[in-house]
Amino acid sequence: MNTVYIALGANLGEPERTLRELLDRLQHVPELARVECSSLYRSAPMGPQDQPDYVNAVLRAQTNLAPLALLDFLQHLEDEFGRVRSRRWGARTLDLDLLLFANLELHHPRLTVPHPGMTERDFVLVPLHELAPELSLPDGRTIGALLDGLPSHDLVKIT
Ligand code: ROI
């Protein structure tokens, strides 16, 4: 089994409800074990500002899937939970990003791990730090140090 971290984000429809339904579902899928989630956070959109606020969270799970099989599984869930993609960096009903896969560094046309944007995103680092305060990236940087390097956090904990 490998430990994986996955970022959740949604800002269309009822994002909080979408994430809670997803989390319920993930407790019962054979692909993932020991699913644990951070609090949910409300965050202002990064990118185009003319879209609703996001609800973001990070989950940790154990899996026997290989990285690309896990990616397929996550993309399938995005489709199932009604992803609507209008434009790059536009609003979406559910976005699932594989952040970390064990201590692996992977560069594949379909998948880069660690997720390249994660080190600059408060809506990823804050929930990740809540879930795993001692965690570090494969290159040795700690989540705490990355968080200290961010200019400010603009996140409100929902639960
Ligand atoms: N902004 C926030 N706050 N949360 C997200 O999950 C998110 N996802 C995105 C972009 C459009 C970059 N902005 C976001 O894909």
Residues whose N, C-alpha, C, O or C-beta is under 5 A from the ligand:
A	BS01	ROI	G9 S43 A44 P45 M46 G47 Y54 N56 W89 G90 F123
